[in-house]
């Protein structure tokens, strides 16, 4: 509504998409990977190898549906892992890190190589990855002006931006750091990588942003709903944040209502 168009819901990269079956199939594994990753990062050198291996398995299962979340989560998990390592436990951490990350990396690399060696599986799909900035806006929505692109970018992450502006102390928590950095990594990929050829406008590098944004929206929303302010200033902040959540829901309902009218989900 901000950009005066009923075709766009919460910007170009909304936190929820109902119409992509592979994204929805991967979503439970994305949530599980996030939770397991936080558990292992908090455990430091005392983490269980069983949970490391379980994280690797969950990432592989999610990647078999759609590898989007893994593209953003793996770099973020690696970065936070490096920042949280305990020196005496470096050997144990290296093995645990390998158990968690290597399976999904091997799956993605192996799949890419297999497809390259078997072009017959990609009928009329002669495309390849290209790097360029700003790839996401140029390829996915080339008709948009710079101002419209900026508005879409802001509204894509409107609720988390409002929450962190009013409650910056949340950024000290590991859960918020992981969710936010994953979203930043995903958005950077969206802006830098695109597919050329027949799938140039398919938007494959948008899904990782939507997957990470989904978790980020849930995290900040739950924090707002569970927050019990003690001061008048904090109560005023919570009212603003609850209003932002309500507007977010209304925006989604408005979008869904328009689908029934125009018969299209873009």
C-alpha positions in Angstrom: 0.0 0.0 0.0 2.9 2.3 0.7 4.0 2.2 -3.0 0.4 2.5 -4.1 0.1 -0.9 -5.7 -2.0 -3.9 -4.7 0.4 -6.2 -6.5 3.1 -6.0 -3.9 2.9 -7.5 -0.4 5.3 -6.3 2.2 7.8 -5.3 -0.5 9.4 -7.6 -3.0 10.8 -10.0 -0.4 8.0 -10.8 2.0 8.4 -13.0 5.1 5.9 -15.5 3.9 5.0 -17.0 0.5 2.2 -19.5 0.2 2.4 -20.4 -3.5 5.9 -22.1 -3.7 5.6 -25.7 -2.7 9.3 -26.4 -2.5 9.9 -23.3 -0.3 7.1 -24.5 2.0 8.4 -28.0 2.1 11.8 -26.7 3.2 10.5 -24.4 5.8 10.2 -26.9 8.7 13.8 -27.9 8.1 14.9 -24.2 8.0 13.3 -23.6 11.4 14.9 -26.8 12.8 18.3 -25.8 11.4 18.0 -22.4 13.0 17.1 -23.9 16.4 19.9 -26.5 16.3 22.4 -24.0 15.1 21.6 -21.7 18.1 21.9 -24.6 20.5 25.3 -25.6 19.2 26.6 -22.0 19.2 25.5 -21.6 22.8 27.0 -24.9 23.8 30.5 -23.8 22.6 33.0 -26.6 23.1 30.6 -28.7 25.2 28.2 -29.3 22.3 27.2 -32.9 21.4 28.4 -34.5 18.2 25.0 -36.0 17.9 23.5 -32.5 17.6 26.2 -31.5 15.1 25.4 -34.5 12.9 21.6 -33.8 13.3 22.1 -30.2 12.2 24.0 -31.5 9.1 21.1 -34.0 8.4 18.4 -31.3 8.8 20.3 -28.9 6.4 20.6 -31.7 3.8 16.8 -32.5 4.1 16.0 -28.9 3.7 18.3 -28.5 0.7 16.7 -31.5 -0.9 13.4 -29.5 -0.9 15.1 -26.1 -1.7 18.6 -25.2 -0.8 17.8 -21.5 -0.4 18.0 -21.3 3.4 21.3 -23.2 3.5 22.9 -20.6 1.2 22.3 -18.0 3.9 22.6 -20.1 7.0 25.9 -21.8 6.3 28.0 -18.6 6.0 26.3 -17.1 9.0 26.7 -20.2 11.2 30.4 -20.3 10.1 30.9 -16.7 11.1 29.2 -17.0 14.5 31.0 -20.3 15.1 34.4 -18.5 14.6 33.3 -15.7 17.0 32.2 -18.2 19.6 34.9 -20.8 19.6 36.7 -21.8 22.8 40.4 -22.2 22.4 40.8 -25.4 24.4 38.0 -27.1 22.4 39.2 -26.2 18.9 39.7 -29.8 17.9 36.3 -30.8 19.0 34.7 -27.7 17.4 36.4 -28.4 14.1 35.0 -31.9 14.0 31.5 -30.7 15.1 31.6 -27.9 12.5 32.5 -30.4 9.8 29.6 -32.7 10.8 27.2 -29.8 10.7 28.3 -28.0 7.5 30.0 -30.4 5.2 27.0 -32.7 4.3 24.9 -29.8 2.8 28.0 -28.3 1.1 28.8 -31.7 -0.5 25.2 -32.1 -1.6 24.9 -28.7 -3.3 28.3 -29.0 -5.0 27.5 -32.6 -6.1 24.1 -31.6 -7.4 25.6 -28.7 -9.4 28.3 -30.9 -10.9 25.8 -33.7 -11.7 23.5 -31.2 -13.6 26.5 -29.9 -15.5 27.4 -33.4 -16.6 23.9 -34.3 -17.6 22.4 -31.4 -19.6 19.6 -33.6 -20.7 17.9 -33.1 -17.3 17.5 -29.4 -18.0 15.3 -29.2 -21.1 15.3 -25.8 -22.7 17.0 -24.4 -19.6 20.3 -23.0 -20.9 21.2 -20.6 -18.1 24.1 -19.9 -15.9 25.0 -17.8 -12.9 26.2 -14.2 -13.4 27.6 -11.8 -10.9 26.7 -8.1 -10.9 25.4 -5.4 -8.7 22.5 -4.8 -8.2 21.5 -8.1 -9.7 18.3 -8.6 -7.7 16.6 -5.4 -8.7 17.8 -5.3 -12.3 16.8 -8.8 -13.2 13.8 -9.5 -11.0 12.0 -6.2 -11.3 13.7 -4.3 -14.1 10.8 -1.9 -14.7 11.1 -0.3 -11.2 12.6 3.1 -10.7 15.3 3.6 -8.1 12.8 5.2 -5.7 10.3 2.3 -6.1 13.1 -0.2 -5.5 14.2 1.6 -2.3 10.6 1.6 -1.0 10.2 -2.1 -1.8 13.5 -2.8 0.0 12.4 -0.9 3.1 9.0 -2.4 3.2 10.4 -5.9 2.7 12.0 -5.7 6.2 9.7 -3.1 7.8 8.8 -4.8 11.0 12.3 -6.0 12.0 13.6 -2.5 11.2 11.1 -0.9 13.5 11.7 -3.5 16.3 15.5 -3.0 16.2 15.2 0.7 16.1 13.1 0.8 19.3 14.8 -2.2 21.0 18.4 -2.3 19.8 19.4 -4.3 22.9 17.9 -7.4 21.2 20.9 -7.3 18.8 23.0 -8.6 21.7 21.2 -11.9 21.7 22.6 -14.8 19.7 19.2 -15.7 18.2 18.7 -12.2 16.8 22.3 -12.0 15.6 21.9 -15.3 13.7 18.6 -14.4 12.2 19.6 -10.9 11.2 23.0 -11.8 9.8 21.4 -14.7 7.8 19.0 -12.2 6.3 21.8 -9.7 5.4 23.8 -12.5 3.8 20.8 -13.7 1.8 20.1 -10.1 0.6 23.7 -9.7 -0.4 23.4 -12.8 -2.5 20.2 -11.5 -4.0 21.9 -8.3 -5.0 25.1 -9.9 -6.4 24.0 -13.1 -8.2 21.4 -13.8 -10.8 20.7 -16.4 -13.6 21.1 -15.5 -17.2 19.4 -17.1 -20.1 15.9 -18.6 -20.1 15.6 -18.4 -16.3 16.9 -14.8 -16.0 13.7 -13.5 -14.4 12.8 -16.6 -12.4 14.1 -15.1 -9.2 15.9 -18.2 -7.8 18.1 -16.0 -5.6 15.2 -14.4 -4.0 14.0 -17.4 -2.0 16.9 -17.4 0.5 15.9 -13.9 1.5 12.3 -14.9 1.9 13.3 -17.9 4.0 15.6 -15.9 6.3 13.1 -13.0 6.5 10.4 -15.5 7.6 12.4 -16.5 10.6 13.4 -13.0 11.4 9.8 -11.8 11.3 8.7 -14.6 13.7 11.6 -13.9 16.0 10.9 -10.2 16.4 7.1 -10.7 16.6 7.4 -13.3 19.4 9.8 -11.0 21.2 7.3 -8.1 21.0 4.4 -10.3 22.2 6.4 -11.8 25.1 7.8 -8.4 26.2 6.6 -7.1 29.6 7.6 -3.5 29.8 8.3 -1.8 33.2 8.4 1.8 32.3 6.0 4.2 30.6 8.5 4.7 27.8 8.7 1.0 27.2 5.0 0.6 27.2 4.8 3.3 24.5 7.3 1.4 22.5 5.4 -1.8 22.8 2.2 0.0 21.6 4.1 1.2 18.5 5.5 -2.3 17.9 2.1 -4.0 18.3 0.7 -1.5 15.8 3.4 -2.4 13.4 2.5 -6.1 13.7 -1.1 -5.3 13.1 -0.3 -3.3 10.0 1.8 -6.1 8.8 -1.0 -8.6 9.2 -3.5 -6.2 7.5 -1.1 -5.8 4.6 -1.0 -9.5 4.1 -4.8 -9.8 4.3 -5.1 -6.9 1.8 -2.8 -8.8 -0.6 -4.6 -12.1 -0.2 -8.0 -10.3 -0.8 -6.6 -8.9 -4.1 -5.6 -12.3 -5.3 -9.3 -13.3 -5.3 -10.1 -10.2 -7.3 -7.3 -10.1 -9.9 -6.7 -13.9 -9.9 -2.9 -13.4 -9.7 -0.4 -13.6 -6.8 2.3 -11.2 -7.9 
